[in-house]
Amino acid sequence: MRNLIILCVLAMVILATPLRAQEATPPHQPTPEEMQKIMDATMGAMVPMMGRMTEVMIEARLKSAALPDTAERIATFTRNL
């Protein structure tokens, strides 16, 4: 029984040592130049989709504004200001 306890304690010490060594190293912090490259790549991929999404939103607003019901609601809202 005593040997089992000593074995367990020894195993915990051996297993915990690599974990402490990994925690001690600080995470890599990218340089401003690396961050700029990452941001350029990310934005470069998003810009076409954002442009298309903006076009669709404007078209939807124009179609909604062309409806007579919308004009009445806007007039009512303006009167109640």
MOHUTA-V51731 format. One record per residue. RES is the residue in one letter. PHI is phi in whole degrees, -180 to 180 (999 if undefined). PSI is psi in degrees with one decimal (999 if undefined). OMEGA is omega as a letter, one per 30 degrees, with the letter a starting at -180 (999 if undefined). Layout:
BEGIN
res:phi:psi:omega
RES:PHI:PSI:OMEGA
RES:PHI:PSI:OMEGA
END
This chain:
BEGIN
res:phi:psi:omega
M:999:-42.7:a
R:-65:-38.6:l
N:-63:-36.2:l
L:-66:-41.9:l
I:-65:-44.3:l
I:-64:-40.4:l
L:-63:-42.5:l
C:-63:-45.0:l
V:-63:-43.8:l
L:-63:-42.1:l
A:-63:-40.7:l
M:-65:-40.7:l
V:-65:-43.4:a
I:-66:-41.6:a
L:-73:-30.3:a
A:-78:-24.5:a
T:-61:-48.8:l
P:-64:-32.6:l
L:-65:-42.2:l
R:-65:-37.7:l
A:-65:-37.0:l
Q:-71:-36.2:a
E:-69:-27.8:a
A:-71:-28.2:a
T:-80:126.8:l
P:-72:150.9:l
P:-67:150.8:a
H:-68:125.2:l
Q:-101:120.0:a
P:-66:149.3:l
T:-74:163.9:l
P:-58:-34.4:l
E:-67:-40.8:l
E:-65:-40.5:l
M:-63:-40.2:l
Q:-63:-40.9:l
K:-64:-41.9:l
I:-64:-44.5:a
M:-66:-40.6:l
D:-62:-42.6:l
A:-65:-42.0:a
T:-67:-47.9:a
M:-68:-35.3:l
G:-61:-33.6:l
A:-79:-28.0:a
M:-89:-27.5:a
V:-57:-47.5:l
P:-60:-39.7:a
M:-69:-39.7:l
M:-65:-38.1:l
G:-63:-45.2:l
R:-65:-40.8:l
M:-63:-39.9:l
T:-64:-42.6:l
E:-60:-44.6:a
V:-65:-40.3:l
M:-65:-41.2:l
I:-66:-42.5:l
E:-60:-42.9:l
A:-64:-40.1:l
R:-66:-41.3:l
L:-64:-41.5:l
K:-64:-39.6:l
S:-68:-39.4:a
A:-69:-23.9:a
A:-77:-12.7:a
L:-76:139.6:l
P:-61:-35.9:l
D:-62:-37.9:l
T:-66:-41.8:l
A:-61:-41.0:l
E:-65:-42.4:a
R:-66:-38.6:l
I:-67:-40.1:l
A:-64:-43.0:l
T:-63:-44.3:l
F:-61:-42.4:a
T:-66:-39.8:l
R:-63:-35.5:a
N:-83:-1.8:l
L:-68:999:999
END
